Amino acid sequence: MPRCPLCSTRSAKRFCPAKETSICAICCGEKREVEIDCPSGCPHLQAGRAYEAEKIPPVHVHAPEGARYDQLFLARYAALIHALSYAAALERKNFPELVDADALETYKALQATMKTLESGIYYESLPEGAARMALFRRLKATLDEVMAPRPEPGYHALRASEAIEVLGFLIFSASLEAGPRPRSRRYLDWVSSHIAPAQTGEEPSRIVLP
């Protein structure tokens, strides 16, 4: 049996779709989503995530002080949360290299930008890297749509303070779902499987806030 090409020591018994060859089980377990850029459909990745979810204590992530992500919040902003999550799923198709950390840092950069808008001294806190920048622009375009005034009776344009709250929720939920490994896409996989299939077109329908 051939040797694992990663360690050159153990037998290569497990096929790795990222490397397009077989590697040993130990290298698979230690290097997945660290040195190996694992595709989401890899059965060994999925099994590893399930094992870690069962055996490793969850990371305690606290909501921002004063935040209330209750049913009223979710009902009010469900359409916007869905649209922003869908935007992340779409941008992932354009940049397959996007990982959970990219989404999380981009949410934080956009929230920082919205805080400057609320303060009255606006500037963009831009993330580094082409993939993060593209995601930032797509997310911001979604927010710009709902923050723009419209001549419709009873229309509620999103305020900067509300955008900050919604982005805080996305940061919170992404922190909960993100995997601990540097190349993890567990959060983005969750978004793609739960959000993207609900849409039939390239872009979500027009967002209307209650």
NORWOJO-V945273 format. One record per backbone hydrogen bond with DSSP energy under -0.5 kcal/mol. NH is the residue of the N-H (numbers start at 1). CO is the residue of the C=O. If there is no record, write none. Layout:
nh = [NH:NH]
co = [CO:CO]
//
This chain:
nh = [4:5:8:12:13:13:14:16:17:20:21:23:28:29:30:31:32:33:34:35:36:37:38:42:46:47:48:49:50:51:52:53:54:55:56:61:62:67:70:74:75:76:77:78:81:82:83:84:85:86:87:88:89:90:91:92:93:93:94:95:98:100:102:103:104:105:106:107:108:109:110:111:112:113:114:115:116:117:118:119:120:120:121:122:126:133:134:135:136:137:138:139:140:141:142:143:144:145:146:147:148:152:155:157:158:163:164:165:166:167:168:169:170:171:172:173:174:175:176:177:178:183:184:189:190:191:192:193:194:195:196:197:198:199:210]
co = [10:22:4:2:11:23:23:21:15:16:16:14:24:25:26:27:28:36:31:31:31:35:36:39:42:43:44:45:46:47:48:49:50:51:52:59:60:64:68:70:71:72:73:74:77:78:79:80:81:82:83:84:85:86:87:88:89:90:90:91:95:184:99:99:100:101:102:103:104:105:106:107:108:109:110:111:112:113:114:115:116:117:116:120:124:129:130:131:132:133:134:135:136:137:138:139:140:141:142:143:144:150:152:155:146:159:160:161:162:163:164:165:166:167:168:169:170:171:172:173:174:33:181:185:186:187:188:189:190:191:191:192:195:196:76]
//
